[in-house]
Amino acid sequence: MSVTYKITYEHRDGNETRSEEVLLQSDTEPTQDEIYDAVRRDTARLSSPKPGTTAVAGFSVIAVVPVP
């Protein structure tokens, strides 16, 4: 049975630290690689200063929790 997980992460946007959330569906508890891949895909939606790059240089995962 597939479970939806909410991933909360922070990243720098200029001089600000911003918090974002992304949802991930998985049949098992997600691995660190799966979590990081989901966050990387989510950061791709953020505006990019140059074509082919993201505006996010790095991120920190704050929490991963199942959504009831």
mmCIF file as Biopython writes it, N, C-alpha, C and O atoms, coordinates in Angstrom:
data_model
#
loop_
_atom_site.group_PDB
_atom_site.id
_atom_site.type_symbol
_atom_site.label_atom_id
_atom_site.label_alt_id
_atom_site.label_comp_id
_atom_site.label_asym_id
_atom_site.label_entity_id
_atom_site.label_seq_id
_atom_site.pdbx_PDB_ins_code
_atom_site.Cartn_x
_atom_site.Cartn_y
_atom_site.Cartn_z
_atom_site.occupancy
_atom_site.B_iso_or_equiv
_atom_site.auth_seq_id
_atom_site.auth_asym_id
_atom_site.pdbx_PDB_model_num
ATOM 1   N N  . MET A ? 1  ? 0.843  -1.180 0.000   1.0 0.0 1  A 1 
ATOM 2   C CA . MET A ? 1  ? 0.000  0.000  0.000   1.0 0.0 1  A 1 
ATOM 3   C C  . MET A ? 1  ? 0.887  1.240  0.000   1.0 0.0 1  A 1 
ATOM 4   O O  . MET A ? 1  ? 1.809  1.355  0.807   1.0 0.0 1  A 1 
ATOM 5   N N  . SER A ? 2  ? 0.605  2.149  -0.895  1.0 0.0 2  A 1 
ATOM 6   C CA . SER A ? 2  ? 1.405  3.357  -1.034  1.0 0.0 2  A 1 
ATOM 7   C C  . SER A ? 2  ? 1.070  4.362  0.075   1.0 0.0 2  A 1 
ATOM 8   O O  . SER A ? 2  ? -0.095 4.568  0.415   1.0 0.0 2  A 1 
ATOM 9   N N  . VAL A ? 3  ? 2.105  4.973  0.622   1.0 0.0 3  A 1 
ATOM 10  C CA . VAL A ? 3  ? 1.960  5.978  1.676   1.0 0.0 3  A 1 
ATOM 11  C C  . VAL A ? 3  ? 2.507  7.298  1.137   1.0 0.0 3  A 1 
ATOM 12  O O  . VAL A ? 3  ? 3.521  7.313  0.438   1.0 0.0 3  A 1 
ATOM 13  N N  . THR A ? 4  ? 1.842  8.397  1.459   1.0 0.0 4  A 1 
ATOM 14  C CA . THR A ? 4  ? 2.328  9.717  1.078   1.0 0.0 4  A 1 
ATOM 15  C C  . THR A ? 4  ? 3.109  10.298 2.246   1.0 0.0 4  A 1 
ATOM 16  O O  . THR A ? 4  ? 2.634  10.303 3.381   1.0 0.0 4  A 1 
ATOM 17  N N  . TYR A ? 5  ? 4.314  10.790 1.958   1.0 0.0 5  A 1 
ATOM 18  C CA . TYR A ? 5  ? 5.170  11.418 2.960   1.0 0.0 5  A 1 
ATOM 19  C C  . TYR A ? 5  ? 5.320  12.892 2.630   1.0 0.0 5  A 1 
ATOM 20  O O  . TYR A ? 5  ? 5.483  13.264 1.467   1.0 0.0 5  A 1 
ATOM 21  N N  . LYS A ? 6  ? 5.263  13.740 3.671   1.0 0.0 6  A 1 
ATOM 22  C CA . LYS A ? 6  ? 5.503  15.164 3.501   1.0 0.0 6  A 1 
ATOM 23  C C  . LYS A ? 6  ? 6.941  15.444 3.926   1.0 0.0 6  A 1 
ATOM 24  O O  . LYS A ? 6  ? 7.340  15.152 5.054   1.0 0.0 6  A 1 
ATOM 25  N N  . ILE A ? 7  ? 7.704  16.011 3.007   1.0 0.0 7  A 1 
ATOM 26  C CA . ILE A ? 7  ? 9.100  16.355 3.279   1.0 0.0 7  A 1 
ATOM 27  C C  . ILE A ? 7  ? 9.184  17.864 3.444   1.0 0.0 7  A 1 
ATOM 28  O O  . ILE A ? 7  ? 8.793  18.615 2.550   1.0 0.0 7  A 1 
ATOM 29  N N  . THR A ? 8  ? 9.688  18.303 4.574   1.0 0.0 8  A 1 
ATOM 30  C CA . THR A ? 8  ? 9.899  19.727 4.822   1.0 0.0 8  A 1 
ATOM 31  C C  . THR A ? 8  ? 11.401 19.979 4.751   1.0 0.0 8  A 1 
ATOM 32  O O  . THR A ? 8  ? 12.197 19.276 5.372   1.0 0.0 8  A 1 
ATOM 33  N N  . TYR A ? 9  ? 11.769 21.000 3.977   1.0 0.0 9  A 1 
ATOM 34  C CA . TYR A ? 9  ? 13.182 21.327 3.839   1.0 0.0 9  A 1 
ATOM 35  C C  . TYR A ? 9  ? 13.391 22.827 3.811   1.0 0.0 9  A 1 
ATOM 36  O O  . TYR A ? 9  ? 12.454 23.584 3.555   1.0 0.0 9  A 1 
ATOM 37  N N  . GLU A ? 10 ? 14.621 23.263 4.073   1.0 0.0 10 A 1 
ATOM 38  C CA . GLU A ? 10 ? 14.994 24.675 4.032   1.0 0.0 10 A 1 
ATOM 39  C C  . GLU A ? 10 ? 16.073 24.882 2.982   1.0 0.0 10 A 1 
ATOM 40  O O  . GLU A ? 10 ? 16.889 24.000 2.715   1.0 0.0 10 A 1 
ATOM 41  N N  . HIS A ? 11 ? 16.054 26.076 2.394   1.0 0.0 11 A 1 
ATOM 42  C CA . HIS A ? 11 ? 17.101 26.456 1.446   1.0 0.0 11 A 1 
ATOM 43  C C  . HIS A ? 11 ? 17.308 27.957 1.528   1.0 0.0 11 A 1 
ATOM 44  O O  . HIS A ? 11 ? 16.456 28.686 2.035   1.0 0.0 11 A 1 
ATOM 45  N N  . ARG A ? 12 ? 18.437 28.409 1.030   1.0 0.0 12 A 1 
ATOM 46  C CA . ARG A ? 12 ? 18.747 29.839 1.015   1.0 0.0 12 A 1 
ATOM 47  C C  . ARG A ? 12 ? 18.207 30.448 -0.266  1.0 0.0 12 A 1 
ATOM 48  O O  . ARG A ? 12 ? 18.383 29.894 -1.351  1.0 0.0 12 A 1 
ATOM 49  N N  . ASP A ? 13 ? 17.546 31.598 -0.134  1.0 0.0 13 A 1 
ATOM 50  C CA . ASP A ? 13 ? 17.061 32.364 -1.270  1.0 0.0 13 A 1 
ATOM 51  C C  . ASP A ? 13 ? 17.600 33.773 -1.080  1.0 0.0 13 A 1 
ATOM 52  O O  . ASP A ? 13 ? 16.980 34.603 -0.415  1.0 0.0 13 A 1 
ATOM 53  N N  . GLY A ? 14 ? 18.767 34.035 -1.673  1.0 0.0 14 A 1 
ATOM 54  C CA . GLY A ? 14 ? 19.423 35.318 -1.424  1.0 0.0 14 A 1 
ATOM 55  C C  . GLY A ? 14 ? 19.884 35.362 0.014   1.0 0.0 14 A 1 
ATOM 56  O O  . GLY A ? 14 ? 20.665 34.517 0.450   1.0 0.0 14 A 1 
ATOM 57  N N  . ASN A ? 15 ? 19.394 36.359 0.760   1.0 0.0 15 A 1 
ATOM 58  C CA . ASN A ? 15 ? 19.780 36.498 2.170   1.0 0.0 15 A 1 
ATOM 59  C C  . ASN A ? 15 ? 18.781 35.842 3.110   1.0 0.0 15 A 1 
ATOM 60  O O  . ASN A ? 15 ? 18.955 35.897 4.327   1.0 0.0 15 A 1 
ATOM 61  N N  . GLU A ? 16 ? 17.739 35.221 2.568   1.0 0.0 16 A 1 
ATOM 62  C CA . GLU A ? 16 ? 16.692 34.611 3.389   1.0 0.0 16 A 1 
ATOM 63  C C  . GLU A ? 16 ? 16.801 33.091 3.390   1.0 0.0 16 A 1 
ATOM 64  O O  . GLU A ? 16 ? 17.222 32.479 2.408   1.0 0.0 16 A 1 
ATOM 65  N N  . THR A ? 17 ? 16.413 32.500 4.510   1.0 0.0 17 A 1 
ATOM 66  C CA . THR A ? 17 ? 16.245 31.048 4.574   1.0 0.0 17 A 1 
ATOM 67  C C  . THR A ? 17 ? 14.766 30.780 4.408   1.0 0.0 17 A 1 
ATOM 68  O O  . THR A ? 17 ? 13.942 31.315 5.150   1.0 0.0 17 A 1 
ATOM 69  N N  . ARG A ? 18 ? 14.429 29.951 3.433   1.0 0.0 18 A 1 
ATOM 70  C CA . ARG A ? 18 ? 13.025 29.649 3.144   1.0 0.0 18 A 1 
ATOM 71  C C  . ARG A ? 18 ? 12.734 28.187 3.440   1.0 0.0 18 A 1 
ATOM 72  O O  . ARG A ? 18 ? 13.590 27.317 3.278   1.0 0.0 18 A 1 
ATOM 73  N N  . SER A ? 19 ? 11.518 27.940 3.874   1.0 0.0 19 A 1 
ATOM 74  C CA . SER A ? 19 ? 11.057 26.592 4.152   1.0 0.0 19 A 1 
ATOM 75  C C  . SER A ? 19 ? 10.071 26.185 3.061   1.0 0.0 19 A 1 
ATOM 76  O O  . SER A ? 19 ? 9.202  26.971 2.684   1.0 0.0 19 A 1 
ATOM 77  N N  . GLU A ? 20 ? 10.203 24.967 2.554   1.0 0.0 20 A 1 
ATOM 78  C CA . GLU A ? 20 ? 9.337  24.443 1.500   1.0 0.0 20 A 1 
ATOM 79  C C  . GLU A ? 20 ? 8.880  23.042 1.895   1.0 0.0 20 A 1 
ATOM 80  O O  . GLU A ? 20 ? 9.473  22.405 2.765   1.0 0.0 20 A 1 
ATOM 81  N N  . GLU A ? 21 ? 7.828  22.578 1.247   1.0 0.0 21 A 1 
ATOM 82  C CA . GLU A ? 21 ? 7.338  21.218 1.461   1.0 0.0 21 A 1 
ATOM 83  C C  . GLU A ? 21 ? 7.094  20.548 0.118   1.0 0.0 21 A 1 
ATOM 84  O O  . GLU A ? 21 ? 6.706  21.201 -0.851  1.0 0.0 21 A 1 
ATOM 85  N N  . VAL A ? 22 ? 7.321  19.256 0.067   1.0 0.0 22 A 1 
ATOM 86  C CA . VAL A ? 22 ? 7.044  18.467 -1.126  1.0 0.0 22 A 1 
ATOM 87  C C  . VAL A ? 22 ? 6.487  17.117 -0.671  1.0 0.0 22 A 1 
ATOM 88  O O  . VAL A ? 22 ? 6.858  16.608 0.387   1.0 0.0 22 A 1 
ATOM 89  N N  . LEU A ? 23 ? 5.596  16.546 -1.478  1.0 0.0 23 A 1 
ATOM 90  C CA . LEU A ? 23 ? 5.010  15.244 -1.161  1.0 0.0 23 A 1 
ATOM 91  C C  . LEU A ? 23 ? 5.691  14.159 -1.974  1.0 0.0 23 A 1 
ATOM 92  O O  . LEU A ? 23 ? 6.055  14.368 -3.131  1.0 0.0 23 A 1 
ATOM 93  N N  . LEU A ? 24 ? 5.859  12.997 -1.354  1.0 0.0 24 A 1 
ATOM 94  C CA . LEU A ? 24 ? 6.484  11.843 -1.998  1.0 0.0 24 A 1 
ATOM 95  C C  . LEU A ? 24 ? 5.646  10.612 -1.682  1.0 0.0 24 A 1 
ATOM 96  O O  . LEU A ? 24 ? 5.323  10.360 -0.521  1.0 0.0 24 A 1 
ATOM 97  N N  . GLN A ? 25 ? 5.294  9.848  -2.704  1.0 0.0 25 A 1 
ATOM 98  C CA . GLN A ? 25 ? 4.568  8.591  -2.490  1.0 0.0 25 A 1 
ATOM 99  C C  . GLN A ? 25 ? 5.555  7.436  -2.571  1.0 0.0 25 A 1 
ATOM 100 O O  . GLN A ? 25 ? 6.422  7.400  -3.443  1.0 0.0 25 A 1 
ATOM 101 N N  . SER A ? 26 ? 5.406  6.492  -1.644  1.0 0.0 26 A 1 
ATOM 102 C CA . SER A ? 26 ? 6.307  5.357  -1.600  1.0 0.0 26 A 1 
ATOM 103 C C  . SER A ? 26 ? 5.593  4.162  -0.979  1.0 0.0 26 A 1 
ATOM 104 O O  . SER A ? 26 ? 4.746  4.314  -0.099  1.0 0.0 26 A 1 
ATOM 105 N N  . ASP A ? 27 ? 5.954  2.966  -1.456  1.0 0.0 27 A 1 
ATOM 106 C CA . ASP A ? 27 ? 5.395  1.739  -0.889  1.0 0.0 27 A 1 
ATOM 107 C C  . ASP A ? 27 ? 6.099  1.345  0.404   1.0 0.0 27 A 1 
ATOM 108 O O  . ASP A ? 27 ? 5.565  0.571  1.199   1.0 0.0 27 A 1 
ATOM 109 N N  . THR A ? 28 ? 7.304  1.885  0.611   1.0 0.0 28 A 1 
ATOM 110 C CA . THR A ? 28 ? 8.081  1.620  1.820   1.0 0.0 28 A 1 
ATOM 111 C C  . THR A ? 28 ? 8.570  2.954  2.366   1.0 0.0 28 A 1 
ATOM 112 O O  . THR A ? 28 ? 8.423  3.986  1.710   1.0 0.0 28 A 1 
ATOM 113 N N  . GLU A ? 29 ? 9.150  2.939  3.563   1.0 0.0 29 A 1 
ATOM 114 C CA . GLU A ? 29 ? 9.720  4.169  4.100   1.0 0.0 29 A 1 
ATOM 115 C C  . GLU A ? 29 ? 10.798 4.657  3.132   1.0 0.0 29 A 1 
ATOM 116 O O  . GLU A ? 29 ? 11.682 3.885  2.760   1.0 0.0 29 A 1 
ATOM 117 N N  . PRO A ? 30 ? 10.739 5.928  2.717   1.0 0.0 30 A 1 
ATOM 118 C CA . PRO A ? 30 ? 11.681 6.405  1.700   1.0 0.0 30 A 1 
ATOM 119 C C  . PRO A ? 30 ? 13.119 6.435  2.216   1.0 0.0 30 A 1 
ATOM 120 O O  . PRO A ? 30 ? 13.379 6.729  3.382   1.0 0.0 30 A 1 
ATOM 121 N N  . THR A ? 31 ? 14.039 6.123  1.307   1.0 0.0 31 A 1 
ATOM 122 C CA . THR A ? 31 ? 15.462 6.169  1.636   1.0 0.0 31 A 1 
ATOM 123 C C  . THR A ? 31 ? 15.941 7.620  1.570   1.0 0.0 31 A 1 
ATOM 124 O O  . THR A ? 31 ? 15.239 8.493  1.061   1.0 0.0 31 A 1 
ATOM 125 N N  . GLN A ? 32 ? 17.125 7.859  2.085   1.0 0.0 32 A 1 
ATOM 126 C CA . GLN A ? 32 ? 17.707 9.199  2.031   1.0 0.0 32 A 1 
ATOM 127 C C  . GLN A ? 32 ? 17.855 9.654  0.577   1.0 0.0 32 A 1 
ATOM 128 O O  . GLN A ? 32 ? 17.598 10.818 0.267   1.0 0.0 32 A 1 
ATOM 129 N N  . ASP A ? 33 ? 18.265 8.750  -0.315  1.0 0.0 33 A 1 
ATOM 130 C CA . ASP A ? 33 ? 18.408 9.098  -1.725  1.0 0.0 33 A 1 
ATOM 131 C C  . ASP A ? 33 ? 17.075 9.497  -2.350  1.0 0.0 33 A 1 
ATOM 132 O O  . ASP A ? 33 ? 17.012 10.459 -3.117  1.0 0.0 33 A 1 
ATOM 133 N N  . GLU A ? 34 ? 16.014 8.766  -2.029  1.0 0.0 34 A 1 
ATOM 134 C CA . GLU A ? 34 ? 14.682 9.091  -2.558  1.0 0.0 34 A 1 
ATOM 135 C C  . GLU A ? 34 ? 14.211 10.454 -2.051  1.0 0.0 34 A 1 
ATOM 136 O O  . GLU A ? 34 ? 13.616 11.231 -2.799  1.0 0.0 34 A 1 
ATOM 137 N N  . ILE A ? 35 ? 14.479 10.735 -0.789  1.0 0.0 35 A 1 
ATOM 138 C CA . ILE A ? 35 ? 14.097 12.018 -0.199  1.0 0.0 35 A 1 
ATOM 139 C C  . ILE A ? 35 ? 14.852 13.152 -0.884  1.0 0.0 35 A 1 
ATOM 140 O O  . ILE A ? 35 ? 14.247 14.147 -1.282  1.0 0.0 35 A 1 
ATOM 141 N N  . TYR A ? 36 ? 16.175 13.008 -1.026  1.0 0.0 36 A 1 
ATOM 142 C CA . TYR A ? 36 ? 16.985 14.050 -1.660  1.0 0.0 36 A 1 
ATOM 143 C C  . TYR A ? 36 ? 16.585 14.243 -3.122  1.0 0.0 36 A 1 
ATOM 144 O O  . TYR A ? 36 ? 16.563 15.375 -3.607  1.0 0.0 36 A 1 
ATOM 145 N N  . ASP A ? 37 ? 16.271 13.167 -3.827  1.0 0.0 37 A 1 
ATOM 146 C CA . ASP A ? 37 ? 15.834 13.285 -5.229  1.0 0.0 37 A 1 
ATOM 147 C C  . ASP A ? 37 ? 14.521 14.065 -5.319  1.0 0.0 37 A 1 
ATOM 148 O O  . ASP A ? 37 ? 14.356 14.897 -6.212  1.0 0.0 37 A 1 
ATOM 149 N N  . ALA A ? 38 ? 13.593 13.805 -4.406  1.0 0.0 38 A 1 
ATOM 150 C CA . ALA A ? 38 ? 12.321 14.521 -4.409  1.0 0.0 38 A 1 
ATOM 151 C C  . ALA A ? 38 ? 12.533 16.010 -4.150  1.0 0.0 38 A 1 
ATOM 152 O O  . ALA A ? 38 ? 11.895 16.853 -4.780  1.0 0.0 38 A 1 
ATOM 153 N N  . VAL A ? 39 ? 13.431 16.326 -3.223  1.0 0.0 39 A 1 
ATOM 154 C CA . VAL A ? 39 ? 13.726 17.734 -2.924  1.0 0.0 39 A 1 
ATOM 155 C C  . VAL A ? 39 ? 14.413 18.388 -4.118  1.0 0.0 39 A 1 
ATOM 156 O O  . VAL A ? 39 ? 14.079 19.519 -4.474  1.0 0.0 39 A 1 
ATOM 157 N N  . ARG A ? 40 ? 15.361 17.702 -4.739  1.0 0.0 40 A 1 
ATOM 158 C CA . ARG A ? 40 ? 16.045 18.272 -5.912  1.0 0.0 40 A 1 
ATOM 159 C C  . ARG A ? 40 ? 15.055 18.555 -7.043  1.0 0.0 40 A 1 
ATOM 160 O O  . ARG A ? 40 ? 15.132 19.599 -7.691  1.0 0.0 40 A 1 
ATOM 161 N N  . ARG A ? 41 ? 14.127 17.627 -7.280  1.0 0.0 41 A 1 
ATOM 162 C CA . ARG A ? 41 ? 13.106 17.860 -8.316  1.0 0.0 41 A 1 
ATOM 163 C C  . ARG A ? 41 ? 12.236 19.056 -7.956  1.0 0.0 41 A 1 
ATOM 164 O O  . ARG A ? 41 ? 11.866 19.845 -8.826  1.0 0.0 41 A 1 
ATOM 165 N N  . ASP A ? 42 ? 11.910 19.192 -6.668  1.0 0.0 42 A 1 
ATOM 166 C CA . ASP A ? 42 ? 11.075 20.310 -6.240  1.0 0.0 42 A 1 
ATOM 167 C C  . ASP A ? 42 ? 11.808 21.639 -6.401  1.0 0.0 42 A 1 
ATOM 168 O O  . ASP A ? 42 ? 11.201 22.638 -6.787  1.0 0.0 42 A 1 
ATOM 169 N N  . THR A ? 43 ? 13.103 21.658 -6.109  1.0 0.0 43 A 1 
ATOM 170 C CA . THR A ? 43 ? 13.854 22.916 -6.236  1.0 0.0 43 A 1 
ATOM 171 C C  . THR A ? 43 ? 13.994 23.343 -7.694  1.0 0.0 43 A 1 
ATOM 172 O O  . THR A ? 43 ? 14.253 24.514 -7.969  1.0 0.0 43 A 1 
ATOM 173 N N  . ALA A ? 44 ? 13.828 22.419 -8.621  1.0 0.0 44 A 1 
ATOM 174 C CA . ALA A ? 44 ? 13.922 22.762 -10.042 1.0 0.0 44 A 1 
ATOM 175 C C  . ALA A ? 44 ? 12.797 23.709 -10.461 1.0 0.0 44 A 1 
ATOM 176 O O  . ALA A ? 44 ? 12.924 24.400 -11.472 1.0 0.0 44 A 1 
ATOM 177 N N  . ARG A ? 45 ? 11.718 23.752 -9.715  1.0 0.0 45 A 1 
ATOM 178 C CA . ARG A ? 45 ? 10.605 24.646 -10.055 1.0 0.0 45 A 1 
ATOM 179 C C  . ARG A ? 45 ? 10.904 26.091 -9.672  1.0 0.0 45 A 1 
ATOM 180 O O  . ARG A ? 45 ? 10.230 27.011 -10.136 1.0 0.0 45 A 1 
ATOM 181 N N  . LEU A ? 46 ? 11.915 26.290 -8.826  1.0 0.0 46 A 1 
ATOM 182 C CA . LEU A ? 46 ? 12.267 27.639 -8.402  1.0 0.0 46 A 1 
ATOM 183 C C  . LEU A ? 46 ? 12.975 28.360 -9.542  1.0 0.0 46 A 1 
ATOM 184 O O  . LEU A ? 46 ? 13.614 27.729 -10.384 1.0 0.0 46 A 1 
ATOM 185 N N  . SER A ? 47 ? 12.859 29.664 -9.566  1.0 0.0 47 A 1 
ATOM 186 C CA . SER A ? 47 ? 13.460 30.436 -10.655 1.0 0.0 47 A 1 
ATOM 187 C C  . SER A ? 47 ? 14.964 30.214 -10.717 1.0 0.0 47 A 1 
ATOM 188 O O  . SER A ? 47 ? 15.629 30.058 -9.693  1.0 0.0 47 A 1 
ATOM 189 N N  . SER A ? 48 ? 15.472 30.205 -11.910 1.0 0.0 48 A 1 
ATOM 190 C CA . SER A ? 48 ? 16.875 29.905 -12.140 1.0 0.0 48 A 1 
ATOM 191 C C  . SER A ? 48 ? 17.583 31.112 -12.743 1.0 0.0 48 A 1 
ATOM 192 O O  . SER A ? 48 ? 17.080 31.713 -13.693 1.0 0.0 48 A 1 
ATOM 193 N N  . PRO A ? 49 ? 18.755 31.477 -12.198 1.0 0.0 49 A 1 
ATOM 194 C CA . PRO A ? 49 ? 19.487 32.610 -12.757 1.0 0.0 49 A 1 
ATOM 195 C C  . PRO A ? 49 ? 20.077 32.321 -14.134 1.0 0.0 49 A 1 
ATOM 196 O O  . PRO A ? 49 ? 20.247 33.239 -14.936 1.0 0.0 49 A 1 
ATOM 197 N N  . LYS A ? 50 ? 20.390 31.057 -14.418 1.0 0.0 50 A 1 
ATOM 198 C CA . LYS A ? 50 ? 20.957 30.655 -15.703 1.0 0.0 50 A 1 
ATOM 199 C C  . LYS A ? 50 ? 20.202 29.437 -16.213 1.0 0.0 50 A 1 
ATOM 200 O O  . LYS A ? 50 ? 19.807 28.585 -15.418 1.0 0.0 50 A 1 
ATOM 201 N N  . PRO A ? 51 ? 19.995 29.337 -17.517 1.0 0.0 51 A 1 
ATOM 202 C CA . PRO A ? 51 ? 19.327 28.134 -18.045 1.0 0.0 51 A 1 
ATOM 203 C C  . PRO A ? 51 ? 20.094 26.865 -17.664 1.0 0.0 51 A 1 
ATOM 204 O O  . PRO A ? 51 ? 21.321 26.821 -17.746 1.0 0.0 51 A 1 
ATOM 205 N N  . GLY A ? 52 ? 19.360 25.843 -17.249 1.0 0.0 52 A 1 
ATOM 206 C CA . GLY A ? 52 ? 19.978 24.571 -16.902 1.0 0.0 52 A 1 
ATOM 207 C C  . GLY A ? 52 ? 20.470 24.459 -15.477 1.0 0.0 52 A 1 
ATOM 208 O O  . GLY A ? 52 ? 21.016 23.423 -15.097 1.0 0.0 52 A 1 
ATOM 209 N N  . THR A ? 53 ? 20.290 25.513 -14.664 1.0 0.0 53 A 1 
ATOM 210 C CA . THR A ? 53 ? 20.702 25.459 -13.267 1.0 0.0 53 A 1 
ATOM 211 C C  . THR A ? 53 ? 19.531 25.880 -12.393 1.0 0.0 53 A 1 
ATOM 212 O O  . THR A ? 53 ? 18.579 26.492 -12.876 1.0 0.0 53 A 1 
ATOM 213 N N  . THR A ? 54 ? 19.602 25.554 -11.116 1.0 0.0 54 A 1 
ATOM 214 C CA . THR A ? 54 ? 18.568 26.003 -10.181 1.0 0.0 54 A 1 
ATOM 215 C C  . THR A ? 54 ? 19.116 27.138 -9.343  1.0 0.0 54 A 1 
ATOM 216 O O  . THR A ? 54 ? 20.329 27.323 -9.244  1.0 0.0 54 A 1 
ATOM 217 N N  . ALA A ? 55 ? 18.222 27.888 -8.747  1.0 0.0 55 A 1 
ATOM 218 C CA . ALA A ? 55 ? 18.626 29.002 -7.896  1.0 0.0 55 A 1 
ATOM 219 C C  . ALA A ? 55 ? 19.055 28.514 -6.520  1.0 0.0 55 A 1 
ATOM 220 O O  . ALA A ? 55 ? 19.618 29.287 -5.745  1.0 0.0 55 A 1 
ATOM 221 N N  . VAL A ? 56 ? 18.802 27.258 -6.202  1.0 0.0 56 A 1 
ATOM 222 C CA . VAL A ? 56 ? 19.102 26.700 -4.887  1.0 0.0 56 A 1 
ATOM 223 C C  . VAL A ? 56 ? 20.459 26.013 -4.926  1.0 0.0 56 A 1 
ATOM 224 O O  . VAL A ? 56 ? 20.658 25.047 -5.663  1.0 0.0 56 A 1 
ATOM 225 N N  . ALA A ? 57 ? 21.389 26.522 -4.126  1.0 0.0 57 A 1 
ATOM 226 C CA . ALA A ? 57 ? 22.727 25.934 -4.078  1.0 0.0 57 A 1 
ATOM 227 C C  . ALA A ? 57 ? 22.774 24.729 -3.142  1.0 0.0 57 A 1 
ATOM 228 O O  . ALA A ? 57 ? 23.549 23.799 -3.362  1.0 0.0 57 A 1 
ATOM 229 N N  . GLY A ? 58 ? 21.953 24.747 -2.110  1.0 0.0 58 A 1 
ATOM 230 C CA . GLY A ? 58 ? 21.933 23.643 -1.162  1.0 0.0 58 A 1 
ATOM 231 C C  . GLY A ? 58 ? 20.648 23.667 -0.357  1.0 0.0 58 A 1 
ATOM 232 O O  . GLY A ? 58 ? 19.911 24.652 -0.376  1.0 0.0 58 A 1 
ATOM 233 N N  . PHE A ? 59 ? 20.385 22.585 0.345   1.0 0.0 59 A 1 
ATOM 234 C CA . PHE A ? 59 ? 19.178 22.490 1.149   1.0 0.0 59 A 1 
ATOM 235 C C  . PHE A ? 59 ? 19.442 21.601 2.343   1.0 0.0 59 A 1 
ATOM 236 O O  . PHE A ? 59 ? 20.404 20.833 2.373   1.0 0.0 59 A 1 
ATOM 237 N N  . SER A ? 60 ? 18.557 21.724 3.336   1.0 0.0 60 A 1 
ATOM 238 C CA . SER A ? 60 ? 18.594 20.872 4.528   1.0 0.0 60 A 1 
ATOM 239 C C  . SER A ? 60 ? 17.212 20.274 4.728   1.0 0.0 60 A 1 
ATOM 240 O O  . SER A ? 60 ? 16.219 21.000 4.773   1.0 0.0 60 A 1 
ATOM 241 N N  . VAL A ? 61 ? 17.144 18.964 4.846   1.0 0.0 61 A 1 
ATOM 242 C CA . VAL A ? 61 ? 15.871 18.299 5.121   1.0 0.0 61 A 1 
ATOM 243 C C  . VAL A ? 61 ? 15.581 18.442 6.611   1.0 0.0 61 A 1 
ATOM 244 O O  . VAL A ? 61 ? 16.406 18.087 7.453   1.0 0.0 61 A 1 
ATOM 245 N N  . ILE A ? 62 ? 14.409 18.961 6.920   1.0 0.0 62 A 1 
ATOM 246 C CA . ILE A ? 62 ? 14.015 19.196 8.314   1.0 0.0 62 A 1 
ATOM 247 C C  . ILE A ? 62 ? 13.204 18.031 8.868   1.0 0.0 62 A 1 
ATOM 248 O O  . ILE A ? 62 ? 13.437 17.580 9.990   1.0 0.0 62 A 1 
ATOM 249 N N  . ALA A ? 63 ? 12.242 17.543 8.068   1.0 0.0 63 A 1 
ATOM 250 C CA . ALA A ? 63 ? 11.370 16.472 8.560   1.0 0.0 63 A 1 
ATOM 251 C C  . ALA A ? 63 ? 10.791 15.673 7.406   1.0 0.0 63 A 1 
ATOM 252 O O  . ALA A ? 63 ? 10.592 16.192 6.308   1.0 0.0 63 A 1 
ATOM 253 N N  . VAL A ? 64 ? 10.524 14.398 7.676   1.0 0.0 64 A 1 
ATOM 254 C CA . VAL A ? 64 ? 9.834  13.520 6.750   1.0 0.0 64 A 1 
ATOM 255 C C  . VAL A ? 64 ? 8.777  12.785 7.567   1.0 0.0 64 A 1 
ATOM 256 O O  . VAL A ? 64 ? 9.099  11.980 8.441   1.0 0.0 64 A 1 
ATOM 257 N N  . VAL A ? 65 ? 7.496  13.075 7.266   1.0 0.0 65 A 1 
ATOM 258 C CA . VAL A ? 65 ? 6.417  12.483 8.056   1.0 0.0 65 A 1 
ATOM 259 C C  . VAL A ? 65 ? 5.342  11.920 7.136   1.0 0.0 65 A 1 
ATOM 260 O O  . VAL A ? 65 ? 5.058  12.506 6.092   1.0 0.0 65 A 1 
ATOM 261 N N  . PRO A ? 66 ? 4.738  10.786 7.509   1.0 0.0 66 A 1 
ATOM 262 C CA . PRO A ? 66 ? 3.633  10.260 6.719   1.0 0.0 66 A 1 
ATOM 263 C C  . PRO A ? 66 ? 2.410  11.163 6.855   1.0 0.0 66 A 1 
ATOM 264 O O  . PRO A ? 66 ? 2.139  11.707 7.925   1.0 0.0 66 A 1 
ATOM 265 N N  . VAL A ? 67 ? 1.682  11.310 5.757   1.0 0.0 67 A 1 
ATOM 266 C CA . VAL A ? 67 ? 0.454  12.103 5.766   1.0 0.0 67 A 1 
ATOM 267 C C  . VAL A ? 67 ? -0.708 11.136 5.991   1.0 0.0 67 A 1 
ATOM 268 O O  . VAL A ? 67 ? -0.862 10.170 5.244   1.0 0.0 67 A 1 
ATOM 269 N N  . PRO A ? 68 ? -1.517 11.388 7.006   1.0 0.0 68 A 1 
ATOM 270 C CA . PRO A ? 68 ? -2.622 10.465 7.280   1.0 0.0 68 A 1 
ATOM 271 C C  . PRO A ? 68 ? -3.668 10.457 6.165   1.0 0.0 68 A 1 
ATOM 272 O O  . PRO A ? 68 ? -4.658 9.730  6.252   1.0 0.0 68 A 1 
#
